[in-house]
């Protein structure tokens, strides 16, 4: 039977929010989320996090904030912990900081942000603003964004880690034109994590970048897990293949996410979520059976044939 993301979620929105009680807790949390370890520490985090690019950039009014608050509360109630943001995402850092403070959820969360600046001084200022935006004195992960002034920014981040103000140091890109330089940086620099674009129809980072991260003991966070929306367009109106039931998937979003997080070197995917119904959908990709190597190949063949 065909169950599309749009159809299932539209019908389930009320149910998704019905389990909430004031303060963002839930009456029934459901099965625990699958977790994976950060190699440098062994700390385990859920394999699905919450991304804030675009969707959290422009919220200004209480009406704008209401669905974001519901989304965040639902995410935490269902066991989500990883929040990914950046100073380049408009007001997303500050909005997330407000939500974290208002709902009192900071102790439960893994807060990740980025630094994208062109000098050491500008980077330091941006990082200090991130602490203020997120309303916290400790950030779990800060990554150098898109290879901007990498050497200077990594030096600053390592000083912050030594001082106990951040816990992990990373680097990110979402552009294949940067892969060669990114790979060289990964070979030269000891990092706790990388963040890279990877999707069922965007598998270039799996050739060298993701395997290198595994070899170097780096966690892998995945951005753009839906291929900038291409995957939903390619499968719109199509029924789920029979094999989707073998990995407990009822929507295309779950198929796309389970492909990513079943990679043995991927630690966490961070799809954008700005509605509670998408939280319910996406977090199911952190539960149930995962595709093995043979099914992953079938998934690739399927999407390549569309």
N, C-alpha and C positions, 0 to 999 in steps of 0.2 A: 504494500500500500504506500502511496506517495504521501509523505509528510514534509511540507516545505517549512523553511524557517519562518516565513511571514505568516503562513496559515496557523501553524502550531502556536506561535508566540502570541498572535492576536487573540486567540481563544483562551490562552493560559495566563494572560496578564493579571487578571484578578486573583487567580489562584496563587501566582507567584508572590504577590504582595500580601495575600491573606494570612500567611503564617507569621507576619511581623507583629511585634508588639513595640510600644514606645521605647526608644533608646536603641533600636536597631537589632534587638535580639530576635530569635525565632522560636516558635512553639515546637517545631520539629526540624532539626538540622539535616537529617538524612545521612546517607553513607559518608564516611570520611573521604576526603580528597586524596588522590594519589600524590605522593611527594617524591622528590628526588634530592640528592645531596649536592651542596656546593662543595666541589672537590677540595678547596683549600682549607675548609674547616670541618666538613662533615655535617654541617647544619642542613636540615631538610626543609624544603619549601614546596608548596603545592605547585603542580606542573602548569596550572593556568593562573595568570595574574590579570590585573586590570590596567589597561593602557588609557592614557588621558589626552593623547594628541587629538587636536581638532575639536572633539566633543566637549571639552572642558575649557576651551579657550576664551569664550566670550560671555559666559554667564555673569549677569550683573544683578538682576532683580530676584526677589524671593520666588517669583514664578519660574525663572530660569533655574534656580537652585533646587526646586522641589524634586524634579525627576532625578537629579544627580544625587541628592540626599537619599532617595529611595534606592537608587542603584547601589550606592556605597554601603548602605545599611544591609541590604540583601546580600551583597558580596561577602561582607564580614560574617553575617549570620550563617551563611552556608560554609564557612571555613576558609574563605579566601583571605590571603594575607599580603600578597605582593602587589604594590602600587608602583607603576612606572610613570614618571612625569619628566618634565624638562623646562628650563627657563625659556626656551624657544617656543613652547606651546602656549603662547599668549598668557592668560591669567591662570593656567591650569595649576601651577604650583600653589598659588595663593588660595585658589578655590579648594584644592585638596587639603591644604592646611586648615582651612576653616571647617571643612567637613570632619576631619580627624578630631579637631578640638571640640566641636559641637557635640559629636557623638561619643567622645571619650574613648576612642579606640586605639590610641597610639601604642599601648603595650602589646597589642595583638598583631601589629602590622610590620611588614618589611617594606620600608620606604626607599625607593630608588629614584634618583634624579641624575642630572647631567650637568656638565660645564662645557660651554661652547664660546670661547673667547679667544682673542688674538694676542694677548699679552698676559704675563704672570699677574700683573696688578689688576687687570680687568677680570681675570679668572677668579682671583681672590674675592673681589667685590661681588661677583655673581654668586659665588658659593656662599658668602655670608648672607646675601639676600635670600638664598634658598633656605637657609636655616630659619630666617625670619618668616618667609612665606609659609613654610611647612610647620611653623610653630613648635619646633622641637630643638633640643640641644644635641641630638645625635641622629645622624642619617645613616641608614644601613648600607647603602651603596651609592657612590657617585662615580659616573663614567665620563671620560672625555668624549665629547659628541662629535662624530664625523671627522675625526683626526684633526681638529683645530688646535694648533699650537701644542701638539701632543707632549713634547718633552717638558715644557714648562708646567703644563697642567698636571701631568702625572707626578711631577716633583711636589707640587702643592698638595695633591691628594695623598701622597705617601706621608707627608708631614702630618696631615690631619688624621690619618689612620694611626700613626705612631702616638698621637696625642689622645686617641680614643674618641675623637669626634665623629669619625666615620668608621664603618666596620669592614667595608670591601671597596676595592679600587677596580675600575673597569674601563672599557673603551667600546665605542659603538660605531656602526655605519649602517646605512640602508641603501648604498649605491654600489653597484657592481664595478663601476669605474674606479672605486677606491680599493677594490679587493687586493690588488697586488701590494699596494703600500700598507694596507691593513695587515696582510699576512706577514710582511717584513717586520712591522711593529710588534706583532704577536711573538715572533721569534726572538726579538731583542728585549722585550719588556716582560717582567713577571707581573701578571695580572690575576686578580681573583675571578674576573668574568669578562665576557664580551657580550655585545648585543648585535644581532645581524638579521637581515631580512631573509626569510625562508618560508616557502609555501609550496603546496602541492604542484603549482604551475610555475614555481620560481625556485629551482633546486640548485642553482649555481653555487651557493655557499656550502653545499654539502660535498662538493668535490674536494676542496682543500681547507677552507676556513674552519668548518665545524670539526672535521677530523683533527686538525692541528690543535684546536682548543682542547679536545679530549687528551691528546698527547701531552699538552703543556699543563694539564690539570686546571683548566679554566671552566667555570660554569658558562653555559650558553643560554642567553635570553633571546627570544625570537620576536622581532617586530614584523609588521605587515603579514600576519599569518593567513590572511584571506586574499593576498595578492592585490592589495588596493581595490578590493571589490570584484576583481576579474572572475574569481571562482564562482561567486554567486550569480554573476551574469551568464557564465558558461553553463551552469546547471539549472538555471531558472526554468521551472515547468517540468523538469525531468524527475522521474521517480528515483528513489534511492535504489541502488543495486542490491541484489539479494545478499551480497557479502556484508552489507552494512549491519545487518542483524547479528552477524558473527562477532562484531565488536561493540554490540550494544548501542549502536547509533540510531537515532530517530530523526535527525535533521542533518542537512548538509554541513552546517557549521561544526557539528560534532565530528563528522567525517574528516573535515579539513584540519581540525585541531588535533585529532587523534593521530593523524598521519605525522604531524610535526613532533608531538611529545613522545611518540613511540620510538623516535630516533634515540639510540642509546647515549648519545653525547649531548642531547638537548635537555636543559634543566627546566625551562619555563617559557611558555609562550604568553605574550601580553596583548591580546586583542582589545581594541577599544570597546568600551561598554558604557553607554549613557542612559540605558533603560533597564529596569529591574528584570524584565522578561528576557533580555539578552544574557543577563547573569545566570538565570536558571538554565538557559540553553547551553551556554559555553562551559559552565562548570560541570555539566554532565560529561564533558570530554575528559575530566579528571577523575572519572569513576568507571568501573566496569572493565571489560576486556579490551586489550590493545592489539593492533595488528602486528603479526609477526613479519619476518622478512619477506616471505612469499606473498602475503597479502599486501604489503607495502608496494611491491612490484606491480601487482594487479591494480592498485589504486593509481599508480603512475601511468600505467598503460591506459586506464580508463580516461583519465583527464587529458592525456595527450591525444586521444582519438576524437575528442569533441571539436 
